[in-house]
Amino acid sequence: MEYVFVPGAWHGGWSWHPVAQRVARAGDRAVALTMPGLSAGDDPRELRLADAVAYLVDQVERRDLTDVVLVGHSWGGIPIAGAARQLGRRLRAIAMVSAFVPRGGESMAEAMGPAVGEYVRATIEAAPDHAIGVDFAAFRESLMQDEPENLQRLVHELLVPQPGGYMLDSLDVVDLAGLDVPMTYLLAERDRALAAPGAELAARLGVEPVLVPGTHEAIITHADDVAKALQASLESCGSVRRRR
């Protein structure tokens, strides 16, 4: 199998490296992507959600990956939902790890609720680069609570402001449950950063969540558990898709 890891808001491919390395050591190919606008020095001003979806599809096709497991963390569930059907027979399975599973016409900002959504929109519109960051206090309390402060600060220093278009745009149509591929949803037990309850998000895929230890940043702090649960859950749900 060829795992393609898609990071969440503010994160790059680096956030998936601990899990990806373990998957690769088990004998599968692993590719951890950094989406456009999320590398240091990138210009996020003109980027839209469609650009992230197109980049994901292009990377799979450019690398000629043909046995693809798309794995998304947090916001990364949205570009996966947009790209999955475009990949056709290249797609083998979908896995979400504490990820947002979107509904058609619903942006990430809107999914966070009216008050937070309005704050996100206003912040992006007021920013010269049309991006939005996350301050350390919010990161520490919501995304990586109870972890050592030196680790919290190290991860926070690696974050890059999220292109505003990624947060404000939505997918017109989402039909993940209608795809003919196995799906799984891993949920960090202490995650408090999701826009909806994990069980509800998993239900949008038609599955029950598989619990793993850790907070929203479990892919960094509990990489062994995430990698093992990812591989085991794909095996249990049947990771060989039906070929038409």
Phi, psi and omega per residue, in radians:
M1 nan 2.743 -3.128
E2 -2.148 1.818 -3.095
Y3 -1.459 2.280 3.047
V4 -2.050 1.968 -3.045
F5 -1.688 2.250 -3.123
V6 -2.036 2.155 -3.062
P7 -1.415 2.959 3.102
G8 -1.533 -3.072 3.134
A9 -0.981 2.429 3.094
W10 1.298 -0.195 -3.057
H11 -1.738 2.750 3.004
G12 -1.993 -3.065 3.113
G13 -1.002 -0.441 3.132
W14 -0.956 -0.568 -3.086
S15 -1.178 -0.381 3.122
W16 -1.651 -0.138 -3.048
H17 -0.983 -0.752 -3.138
P18 -1.023 -0.724 3.111
V19 -1.278 -0.764 -3.094
A20 -1.049 -0.697 3.141
Q21 -1.125 -0.639 3.119
R22 -1.234 -0.677 3.081
V23 -1.107 -0.735 3.141
A24 -1.136 -0.675 3.127
R25 -1.142 -0.428 3.114
A26 -1.414 -0.064 3.029
G27 1.917 -0.006 3.115
D28 -1.761 2.739 3.068
R29 -1.385 2.489 -3.122
A30 -2.346 2.231 3.095
V31 -2.183 2.116 3.122
A32 -1.897 1.971 -3.045
L33 -1.588 2.592 2.890
T34 -1.930 2.120 -3.044
M35 -1.299 2.699 3.138
P36 -0.930 2.400 3.129
G37 1.587 -0.098 -3.050
L38 -2.011 0.350 2.929
S39 -1.847 2.615 3.133
A40 -0.992 2.271 3.124
G41 1.629 -0.148 3.097
D42 -1.187 2.633 3.059
D43 -1.731 1.951 -3.046
P44 -1.579 -0.022 -2.888
R45 -1.078 -0.675 -3.045
E46 -1.752 0.037 -3.051
L47 -1.329 2.386 3.090
R48 -2.103 2.897 3.129
L49 -1.001 -0.635 3.124
A50 -1.034 -0.524 3.113
D51 -1.193 -0.676 3.109
A52 -1.154 -0.741 3.116
V53 -1.100 -0.810 -3.125
A54 -1.098 -0.662 3.132
Y55 -1.121 -0.744 3.139
L56 -1.097 -0.811 3.118
V57 -1.087 -0.773 -3.117
D58 -1.087 -0.698 -3.124
Q59 -1.155 -0.677 3.094
V60 -1.145 -0.775 -3.106
E61 -1.258 -0.704 -3.126
R62 -1.103 -0.641 3.120
R63 -1.482 -0.048 -3.126
D64 0.932 0.844 3.078
L65 -1.415 2.336 -3.008
T66 -2.215 -0.008 -3.074
D67 -2.382 0.978 -2.797
V68 -1.554 2.268 2.917
V69 -1.864 1.928 3.071
L70 -1.419 2.210 -3.116
V71 -2.187 2.077 -3.094
G72 -2.047 2.519 3.041
H73 -2.024 2.296 3.012
S74 0.987 -2.192 3.119
W75 -0.984 -0.434 -3.109
G76 -1.014 -0.307 3.068
G77 -1.129 -0.437 -3.084
I78 -1.268 -0.944 3.090
P79 -1.070 -0.542 3.064
I80 -1.087 -0.777 3.126
A81 -1.077 -0.587 3.121
G82 -1.332 -0.528 -3.031
A83 -1.609 -0.412 -2.928
A84 -0.971 -0.885 -3.081
R85 -1.190 -0.530 3.137
Q86 -1.171 -0.410 -3.096
L87 -1.396 -0.260 3.037
G88 0.960 -2.262 -3.050
R89 -1.293 -0.108 3.039
R90 -1.238 -0.420 -3.012
L91 -1.464 2.215 3.124
R92 -1.832 -0.665 -3.101
A93 -2.829 2.866 3.075
I94 -2.225 2.342 3.080
A95 -2.304 2.285 3.072
M96 -1.959 2.384 3.123
V97 -2.147 1.861 -3.028
S98 0.753 0.860 -3.019
A99 -1.907 2.720 3.022
F100 -1.468 2.232 3.080
V101 -1.839 1.878 -2.967
P102 -1.344 2.841 2.940
R103 -1.948 2.656 -3.114
G104 -0.988 2.309 3.107
G105 1.411 0.073 -3.100
E106 -1.958 2.034 3.108
S107 -1.393 2.916 3.064
M108 -1.061 -0.731 3.139
A109 -1.079 -0.779 -3.127
E110 -1.145 -0.606 -3.115
A111 -1.152 -0.386 -3.119
M112 -1.376 -0.073 -3.127
G113 1.764 2.788 -3.033
P114 -1.007 -0.805 -3.064
A115 -1.183 -0.884 -3.140
V116 -1.168 -0.684 3.136
G117 -1.067 -0.727 3.119
E118 -1.167 -0.665 3.088
Y119 -1.093 -0.780 3.140
V120 -1.069 -0.819 -3.129
R121 -1.080 -0.814 -3.114
A122 -1.117 -0.691 3.139
T123 -1.127 -0.755 -3.141
I124 -1.150 -0.765 -3.110
E125 -1.155 -0.506 -3.130
A126 -1.489 -0.287 -3.063
A127 -1.418 2.332 3.130
P128 -1.012 -0.566 -3.133
D129 -1.700 0.110 3.116
H130 0.943 0.714 3.119
A131 -2.218 2.925 3.133
I132 -2.379 2.283 3.103
G133 -1.744 -3.058 3.044
V134 -2.328 2.210 -3.104
D135 -1.350 2.874 -3.022
F136 -1.114 -0.680 -3.108
A137 -1.069 -0.781 3.134
A138 -1.178 -0.699 3.111
F139 -1.081 -0.821 -3.099
R140 -1.101 -0.687 -3.046
E141 -1.482 -0.491 -3.008
S142 -1.928 -0.563 -3.036
L143 -1.835 -0.450 -3.022
M144 -2.536 0.689 -3.084
Q145 -1.093 2.591 3.039
D146 1.258 0.024 3.053
E147 -1.535 2.813 -3.135
P148 -0.990 2.441 -3.061
E149 -1.094 -0.614 3.133
N150 -1.122 -0.605 3.081
L151 -1.257 -0.723 3.079
Q152 -0.982 -0.811 -3.092
R153 -1.197 -0.647 3.117
L154 -1.090 -0.845 -3.131
V155 -1.138 -0.730 -3.139
H156 -1.063 -0.636 3.128
E157 -1.136 -0.385 -3.121
L158 -1.485 -0.204 -3.061
L159 -1.296 2.620 -3.138
V160 -2.171 2.438 3.102
P161 -0.924 2.426 -3.087
Q162 -1.431 2.263 3.058
P163 -0.944 2.295 -3.051
G164 -1.049 -0.645 3.141
G165 -1.052 -0.506 3.117
Y166 -1.169 -0.500 -3.091
M167 -1.616 -0.487 -3.027
L168 -1.695 -0.397 3.137
D169 -1.463 2.783 3.089
S170 -2.327 2.858 3.020
L171 -1.508 2.360 -3.122
D172 -1.132 -0.759 -3.086
V173 -2.328 2.359 3.050
V174 -2.250 2.178 -3.134
D175 -2.467 0.946 -3.129
L176 -1.100 -0.726 -3.092
A177 -1.121 -0.340 3.138
G178 -1.507 -0.087 3.117
L179 -1.320 2.591 -3.107
D180 -1.629 0.968 3.116
V181 -2.429 2.653 3.037
P182 -1.133 2.600 3.119
M183 -2.409 2.624 3.075
T184 -2.524 2.714 3.136
Y185 -2.328 2.013 3.066
L186 -1.694 2.297 -3.086
L187 -2.137 2.125 3.074
A188 -1.191 2.308 -3.005
E189 -1.077 -0.572 -3.084
R190 -1.900 0.430 3.139
D191 -1.242 2.186 3.084
R192 -2.166 0.288 -3.053
A193 -1.876 -0.029 -3.066
L194 -1.296 2.602 -3.121
A195 -1.352 -0.194 3.102
A196 -2.667 2.803 3.108
P197 -0.974 2.461 -3.089
G198 -1.008 -0.667 3.140
A199 -1.116 -0.622 3.109
E200 -1.189 -0.733 3.133
L201 -1.138 -0.727 3.100
A202 -1.093 -0.657 -3.133
A203 -1.093 -0.475 3.101
R204 -1.171 -0.338 3.026
L205 -1.634 -0.143 -3.093
G206 1.428 0.443 -3.105
V207 -2.307 2.918 2.989
E208 -1.641 2.522 3.138
P209 -1.221 2.530 3.026
V210 -1.772 2.080 -3.057
L211 -1.397 2.421 3.020
V212 -2.288 2.699 -3.132
P213 -1.186 2.748 2.976
G214 1.929 -3.128 3.140
T215 -1.731 -2.852 3.124
H216 -1.021 -0.446 -3.139
E217 -1.687 0.528 -3.128
A218 -1.049 -0.467 3.141
I219 -1.124 -0.342 3.086
I220 -1.706 -0.834 -2.999
T221 -1.456 -0.412 -3.099
H222 -2.314 0.895 -3.051
A223 -1.072 -0.675 3.112
D224 -1.017 -0.843 -3.105
D225 -1.128 -0.748 -3.119
V226 -1.140 -0.807 -3.120
A227 -1.080 -0.784 -3.140
K228 -1.132 -0.765 -3.132
A229 -1.169 -0.641 3.118
L230 -1.071 -0.885 -3.110
Q231 -1.176 -0.708 -3.132
A232 -1.169 -0.704 -3.102
S233 -1.226 -0.596 3.080
L234 -1.187 -0.646 3.087
E235 -1.143 -0.711 -3.066
S236 -1.261 -0.520 -3.127
C237 -1.576 -0.081 3.102
G238 1.526 1.545 -3.000
S239 -1.499 0.016 3.067
V240 -1.646 1.899 -3.104
R241 -1.253 2.715 3.026
R242 -1.252 2.332 3.100
R243 -1.658 2.253 3.127
R244 -1.372 nan nan
